[in-house]
Amino acid sequence: MCTWGTDKLIYVIQRNNPYIPRGWHLMAVDSCIADYVQCMNALGIITCGCCCGHYQAPPIVLVEPESTSLMVLYEYTYIINEDGLLLHAIPH
């Protein structure tokens, strides 16, 4: 885990914001999980939020429901939260 505000810029698949064109976009992600999240996006999994927990909570990645089949294919574990998003806990 890293301190809040310690970010790394990575490319993610952006599809959930109607004001931003679909495609790859630079996004600031907590530095300690940035490579992990980048890998998920490289596999085609559309992430829409993440946090390493900053020593207060477990690290998680929010994933768009349209990526369910890829999550299953690549054997990522997840639960569905109240907003219908997939919630993936990053393994330690």
C-alpha positions in Angstrom: 0.0 0.0 0.0 1.1 3.6 -0.6 0.3 6.9 0.9 -2.6 8.8 -0.4 -1.6 11.1 -3.3 1.3 8.8 -4.5 0.0 8.2 -8.0 1.2 6.7 -11.2 -0.2 7.5 -14.7 -1.4 4.5 -16.6 -3.6 3.9 -19.6 -7.1 2.6 -18.9 -10.0 1.8 -21.2 -12.5 4.6 -20.7 -16.1 3.8 -21.6 -18.3 4.9 -18.6 -18.1 8.6 -19.0 -20.4 10.1 -21.7 -18.3 13.3 -21.9 -15.1 11.5 -22.7 -14.6 9.6 -26.0 -14.3 5.8 -25.8 -10.7 4.5 -26.0 -7.5 4.5 -24.0 -6.9 7.4 -21.6 -4.2 8.3 -19.1 -5.5 8.1 -15.5 -3.8 8.6 -12.1 -3.9 5.4 -10.0 -2.4 4.6 -6.6 1.2 3.8 -7.5 1.3 0.5 -5.6 -1.6 -1.0 -7.6 -1.1 0.8 -10.9 0.7 -2.1 -12.7 -2.0 -4.5 -11.5 -4.8 -2.3 -12.8 -2.9 -1.6 -16.1 -2.6 -5.4 -16.6 -6.4 -5.8 -16.1 -7.0 -3.1 -18.7 -4.5 -4.7 -21.1 -6.6 -7.9 -20.9 -9.6 -5.8 -22.0 -11.2 -5.6 -18.5 -12.8 -2.2 -18.2 -12.0 -0.7 -14.8 -13.9 2.3 -13.5 -12.3 2.9 -10.1 -9.7 1.6 -7.7 -8.0 2.2 -4.4 -5.1 0.6 -2.6 -6.8 1.2 0.7 -4.0 3.4 2.1 -3.5 1.2 5.1 -7.1 1.7 6.1 -8.9 -0.9 3.9 -8.1 -3.7 1.5 -7.2 -2.8 -2.0 -10.0 -3.0 -4.6 -10.8 -2.5 -8.2 -14.3 -1.6 -9.6 -15.0 -3.2 -12.9 -17.8 -2.5 -15.4 -20.4 -5.3 -15.7 -19.7 -5.7 -19.4 -16.3 -7.2 -18.4 -17.9 -10.1 -16.4 -17.0 -12.7 -19.0 -13.3 -11.6 -19.1 -13.2 -11.6 -15.3 -14.4 -15.2 -15.4 -12.1 -16.2 -18.2 -9.0 -14.8 -16.4 -10.2 -16.2 -13.1 -10.5 -13.0 -11.2 -12.7 -13.2 -8.1 -15.4 -10.6 -7.6 -18.7 -9.7 -6.0 -21.4 -7.4 -7.4 -21.9 -4.3 -5.4 -25.1 -2.3 -4.9 -24.5 -0.3 -8.1 -24.1 -3.4 -10.2 -20.4 -3.0 -10.6 -18.0 -5.9 -10.0 -15.9 -5.4 -6.9 -12.5 -7.2 -7.2 -10.3 -7.4 -4.1 -6.6 -7.4 -5.1 -4.8 -10.4 -3.6 -2.0 -9.6 -1.3 
